[in-house]
Amino acid sequence: MVPAPFPGRGAAGGIGAGPGGVRWSVTAFVCLEDRRDVQKFPMTAEGLARLEEELRQLKAEERPAVIRAIAEARAHGDLSENAEYHAAREKQSFIEGRIAELESVIPSAEVIDTSKLTGNQVRFGAHVTVVDEETDGEKTYRIVGQHEADMKKGTISISSPLAKALIGKKVGDSVEVPAPGGARVYEIASVRFV
C-alpha cells in the first residue's frame, strides 16, 4: 500500500513526513514561490548610481579597513576590555548590515527616466516648489524613491506625507499635509523636470 501524499490530509495538502522522518509542509513550497515576487522600488538613475557607488566603497574600502582594525585590536591582547576591538566590531556590524541592505535594494530598483517627463502635474522625479500658506516660506523639493531621499539635499521620498499629497496636483493647487504640530497647507508654485 502506498501512503497518501499528505498523511492525515488526503491529497489536498497539509503536513507530511518524508524519507528519514523529515517533516515538510506544502506551505513551505508556497512561501518559496512567493519570494519570486520581489517588490520593485522607483528610483532615479542618479539615486541608483549613488547607491551602487556606496556599495562599491563599502565592499572595496570600508570592509577591508575594518577587518584590519579588528585584527590590529586583537593583537593588543585581552578582548573583554579592549575598546578599540569593540568599536571596530560595532563598525563592522554596521557596514555588513548596510551592505546587505544595499544588495537587496539595488536589484529591486526600477529606474525611472525623469529627463523625458514634462508638464505642470506633480509626478515622480519632479522638482516642486511649494509655499507654506501660513508663513509664506518657499521650499523646493524633488520627489524621489524612498531609498534615495535626503531632506538635507532637498529630496523627499515618494512615500512621504508631503509627496503623497503633492502627487497628481498641478501648479496653483493647495494641499493639506498632516504634521506633528497640526496640518500644514502648501500651495504649489512651480513644477519642473530636469
Contacts in CASP RR format, 6 or more apart in sequence:
PFRMAT RR
TARGET T0000
AUTHOR 0000-0000-0000
METHOD contacts of the structure
MODEL  1
MVPAPFPGRGAAGGIGAGPGGVRWSVTAFVCLEDRRDVQKFPMTAEGLAR
LEEELRQLKAEERPAVIRAIAEARAHGDLSENAEYHAAREKQSFIEGRIA
ELESVIPSAEVIDTSKLTGNQVRFGAHVTVVDEETDGEKTYRIVGQHEAD
MKKGTISISSPLAKALIGKKVGDSVEVPAPGGARVYEIASVRFV
4 10 0 8 1.000
4 11 0 8 1.000
5 11 0 8 1.000
5 13 0 8 1.000
6 12 0 8 1.000
6 13 0 8 1.000
6 14 0 8 1.000
6 15 0 8 1.000
6 16 0 8 1.000
6 26 0 8 1.000
7 16 0 8 1.000
7 17 0 8 1.000
9 15 0 8 1.000
9 16 0 8 1.000
13 26 0 8 1.000
14 25 0 8 1.000
14 26 0 8 1.000
14 27 0 8 1.000
15 23 0 8 1.000
15 24 0 8 1.000
15 25 0 8 1.000
15 26 0 8 1.000
16 23 0 8 1.000
16 24 0 8 1.000
16 25 0 8 1.000
17 23 0 8 1.000
17 24 0 8 1.000
18 24 0 8 1.000
38 107 0 8 1.000
38 108 0 8 1.000
39 108 0 8 1.000
40 108 0 8 1.000
40 109 0 8 1.000
40 110 0 8 1.000
41 105 0 8 1.000
41 108 0 8 1.000
41 109 0 8 1.000
41 110 0 8 1.000
41 145 0 8 1.000
41 146 0 8 1.000
41 147 0 8 1.000
42 110 0 8 1.000
42 112 0 8 1.000
42 124 0 8 1.000
42 145 0 8 1.000
42 158 0 8 1.000
43 51 0 8 1.000
43 109 0 8 1.000
43 110 0 8 1.000
43 111 0 8 1.000
43 112 0 8 1.000
43 144 0 8 1.000
43 145 0 8 1.000
43 147 0 8 1.000
43 148 0 8 1.000
44 111 0 8 1.000
44 112 0 8 1.000
44 114 0 8 1.000
44 125 0 8 1.000
44 144 0 8 1.000
44 145 0 8 1.000
44 148 0 8 1.000
45 111 0 8 1.000
45 113 0 8 1.000
46 148 0 8 1.000
47 144 0 8 1.000
47 145 0 8 1.000
47 148 0 8 1.000
48 106 0 8 1.000
48 109 0 8 1.000
48 111 0 8 1.000
48 148 0 8 1.000
50 148 0 8 1.000
51 102 0 8 1.000
51 105 0 8 1.000
51 106 0 8 1.000
51 109 0 8 1.000
51 147 0 8 1.000
51 148 0 8 1.000
52 106 0 8 1.000
54 98 0 8 1.000
54 102 0 8 1.000
55 99 0 8 1.000
55 102 0 8 1.000
55 103 0 8 1.000
55 106 0 8 1.000
58 95 0 8 1.000
58 98 0 8 1.000
58 99 0 8 1.000
58 102 0 8 1.000
59 99 0 8 1.000
62 95 0 8 1.000
63 92 0 8 1.000
63 95 0 8 1.000
63 96 0 8 1.000
63 99 0 8 1.000
66 88 0 8 1.000
66 91 0 8 1.000
66 92 0 8 1.000
66 95 0 8 1.000
67 92 0 8 1.000
69 84 0 8 1.000
69 88 0 8 1.000
69 91 0 8 1.000
70 85 0 8 1.000
70 88 0 8 1.000
70 89 0 8 1.000
70 92 0 8 1.000
72 84 0 8 1.000
73 79 0 8 1.000
73 82 0 8 1.000
73 84 0 8 1.000
73 85 0 8 1.000
73 88 0 8 1.000
74 82 0 8 1.000
74 85 0 8 1.000
76 82 0 8 1.000
76 84 0 8 1.000
76 85 0 8 1.000
79 85 0 8 1.000
105 147 0 8 1.000
109 147 0 8 1.000
112 124 0 8 1.000
112 125 0 8 1.000
114 124 0 8 1.000
114 125 0 8 1.000
114 126 0 8 1.000
114 193 0 8 1.000
114 194 0 8 1.000
115 193 0 8 1.000
115 194 0 8 1.000
117 123 0 8 1.000
117 125 0 8 1.000
117 126 0 8 1.000
117 193 0 8 1.000
118 193 0 8 1.000
119 191 0 8 1.000
119 193 0 8 1.000
120 170 0 8 1.000
120 171 0 8 1.000
120 191 0 8 1.000
121 168 0 8 1.000
121 169 0 8 1.000
121 170 0 8 1.000
121 191 0 8 1.000
122 128 0 8 1.000
122 143 0 8 1.000
122 166 0 8 1.000
122 167 0 8 1.000
122 168 0 8 1.000
122 169 0 8 1.000
122 170 0 8 1.000
122 188 0 8 1.000
122 191 0 8 1.000
123 143 0 8 1.000
123 167 0 8 1.000
123 168 0 8 1.000
124 143 0 8 1.000
124 144 0 8 1.000
124 145 0 8 1.000
124 158 0 8 1.000
124 167 0 8 1.000
125 142 0 8 1.000
125 143 0 8 1.000
125 144 0 8 1.000
125 193 0 8 1.000
126 142 0 8 1.000
126 143 0 8 1.000
126 191 0 8 1.000
126 192 0 8 1.000
126 193 0 8 1.000
127 140 0 8 1.000
127 141 0 8 1.000
127 142 0 8 1.000
127 190 0 8 1.000
127 191 0 8 1.000
127 192 0 8 1.000
127 193 0 8 1.000
127 194 0 8 1.000
128 140 0 8 1.000
128 141 0 8 1.000
128 142 0 8 1.000
128 143 0 8 1.000
128 166 0 8 1.000
128 188 0 8 1.000
128 190 0 8 1.000
128 191 0 8 1.000
129 138 0 8 1.000
129 139 0 8 1.000
129 140 0 8 1.000
129 188 0 8 1.000
129 189 0 8 1.000
129 190 0 8 1.000
129 191 0 8 1.000
130 138 0 8 1.000
130 139 0 8 1.000
130 140 0 8 1.000
130 141 0 8 1.000
130 162 0 8 1.000
130 166 0 8 1.000
130 175 0 8 1.000
130 186 0 8 1.000
130 187 0 8 1.000
130 188 0 8 1.000
130 189 0 8 1.000
131 137 0 8 1.000
131 138 0 8 1.000
131 186 0 8 1.000
131 187 0 8 1.000
131 189 0 8 1.000
132 138 0 8 1.000
132 139 0 8 1.000
132 184 0 8 1.000
132 185 0 8 1.000
132 186 0 8 1.000
133 174 0 8 1.000
133 185 0 8 1.000
133 186 0 8 1.000
133 187 0 8 1.000
134 184 0 8 1.000
134 185 0 8 1.000
138 189 0 8 1.000
140 154 0 8 1.000
141 154 0 8 1.000
141 155 0 8 1.000
141 156 0 8 1.000
141 162 0 8 1.000
141 163 0 8 1.000
142 154 0 8 1.000
142 155 0 8 1.000
142 156 0 8 1.000
143 155 0 8 1.000
143 156 0 8 1.000
143 157 0 8 1.000
143 158 0 8 1.000
143 163 0 8 1.000
143 166 0 8 1.000
143 167 0 8 1.000
144 155 0 8 1.000
144 156 0 8 1.000
144 157 0 8 1.000
144 158 0 8 1.000
145 157 0 8 1.000
145 158 0 8 1.000
145 159 0 8 1.000
146 157 0 8 1.000
146 158 0 8 1.000
146 159 0 8 1.000
148 155 0 8 1.000
149 155 0 8 1.000
149 156 0 8 1.000
149 157 0 8 1.000
149 160 0 8 1.000
156 162 0 8 1.000
156 163 0 8 1.000
157 163 0 8 1.000
158 164 0 8 1.000
158 167 0 8 1.000
161 177 0 8 1.000
161 178 0 8 1.000
161 179 0 8 1.000
162 177 0 8 1.000
162 186 0 8 1.000
165 175 0 8 1.000
165 176 0 8 1.000
165 177 0 8 1.000
165 186 0 8 1.000
166 175 0 8 1.000
166 186 0 8 1.000
166 188 0 8 1.000
169 175 0 8 1.000
169 188 0 8 1.000
170 188 0 8 1.000
170 191 0 8 1.000
171 188 0 8 1.000
171 189 0 8 1.000
171 190 0 8 1.000
171 191 0 8 1.000
172 187 0 8 1.000
172 188 0 8 1.000
172 189 0 8 1.000
173 187 0 8 1.000
173 188 0 8 1.000
174 185 0 8 1.000
174 186 0 8 1.000
174 187 0 8 1.000
174 188 0 8 1.000
175 185 0 8 1.000
175 186 0 8 1.000
175 188 0 8 1.000
176 183 0 8 1.000
176 184 0 8 1.000
176 185 0 8 1.000
177 183 0 8 1.000
177 184 0 8 1.000
177 185 0 8 1.000
177 186 0 8 1.000
END
